[in-house]
Amino acid sequence: MYAVVRRNSYDPEKLAAREDAMKEFQDRHADQPGYIGNLVVDAGDGQHVLVTLWRSEEEAKAAIPRLVPHIQRLVEPVLASPSELIGTGQVIVNDLVEE
């Protein structure tokens, strides 16, 4: 499993007004081959830390050019500042328990 970790700073008013756009982006994201899912942490003050999980690094990288137009159209308009890549890499511990 491969992870991409980002910090997004959202404009709370724009985010609230564009919930439909964020749902559409999540659907596009979920349609990508190798996509496992997202963990999103509300870090306060419009800050979200996202951990996106993929089956492999190759599948994560292959999804980027397909997702960029959707990011530009759906996500960037609600950001208060550019998305920040924190890091990427192989998942070395996974003790998530399904409820």
TALINZI-V625078 format. One record per backbone hydrogen bond with DSSP energy under -0.5 kcal/mol. CO is the residue of the C=O (numbers start at 0). NH is the residue of the N-H. If there is no record, write none. Layout:
# TALINZI-V625078
co=CO nh=NH
co=CO nh=NH
This chain:
# TALINZI-V625078
co=0 nh=90
co=1 nh=53
co=2 nh=88
co=3 nh=5
co=3 nh=51
co=4 nh=85
co=4 nh=86
co=5 nh=49
co=6 nh=83
co=7 nh=9
co=7 nh=47
co=8 nh=79
co=8 nh=80
co=9 nh=11
co=10 nh=14
co=11 nh=15
co=12 nh=16
co=13 nh=17
co=14 nh=17
co=15 nh=18
co=17 nh=21
co=18 nh=22
co=19 nh=23
co=20 nh=24
co=21 nh=25
co=22 nh=26
co=23 nh=27
co=24 nh=28
co=25 nh=29
co=26 nh=30
co=28 nh=31
co=31 nh=34
co=33 nh=54
co=36 nh=52
co=38 nh=50
co=39 nh=41
co=40 nh=42
co=40 nh=48
co=43 nh=46
co=45 nh=9
co=46 nh=42
co=46 nh=43
co=47 nh=7
co=47 nh=49
co=48 nh=40
co=49 nh=5
co=49 nh=51
co=50 nh=38
co=50 nh=52
co=51 nh=3
co=52 nh=35
co=52 nh=36
co=53 nh=1
co=55 nh=59
co=56 nh=60
co=57 nh=61
co=58 nh=62
co=59 nh=63
co=60 nh=63
co=60 nh=64
co=61 nh=65
co=62 nh=66
co=63 nh=67
co=64 nh=68
co=66 nh=69
co=66 nh=70
co=67 nh=71
co=68 nh=72
co=69 nh=73
co=69 nh=74
co=70 nh=74
co=70 nh=75
co=74 nh=77
co=74 nh=78
co=75 nh=78
co=77 nh=10
co=80 nh=8
co=82 nh=84
co=83 nh=6
co=83 nh=85
co=86 nh=4
co=88 nh=2
co=95 nh=97
